Amino acid sequence: MVTNPNAQAIIDLCEQNWDANKSDCSAFVKSVAAALNVNLTGLANDIVAQIQSDPWIQLANGIAAKANADQGFFVIGGLAGGDHVPPSEHGHVVVVVSGPLAQGLYPSAYWGTLGGVGQKDQTVNFAWNAASRNKVIYSMLPA
């Protein structure tokens, strides 16, 4: 159960935007961001670059991402394609939401999947393969 109203609002926005964007991770993340008046542009690799600069604050790991999502901050996880194992042309991005951690490391999130169907309210260990999931970059926007 989510107790923070801001955290619940982000989950609600994910639910509202998921069906239309379940087959495109960057479109999904950008649609949730736009609903929060946050401007993100480009594809997943571009978004990963954007969340590593001001005003975004990079977080240490999935545990910190969960803690900030639980407090109602807008948190994105991402990995550029060149950092995937094996490397890929395309990156991948998710919206981290309040919820449980899998294996004490991987926060809950929503995402689209290019050429497939993403996931709703699943932990990010399902968003990347085992070789890539510990390399994910997490960032949040300050209030």
Secondary structure by P-SEA (a helix, b strand, c coil): ccccaaaaaaaaaaaaccccccccaaaaaaaaaaaacccccccaaaaaaaaacccccccccaaaaaaaaaaccbbbbbbccccccccccbbbbbbbcccccccccccccccccccbbbbccccccccccccccccbbbbbbcc
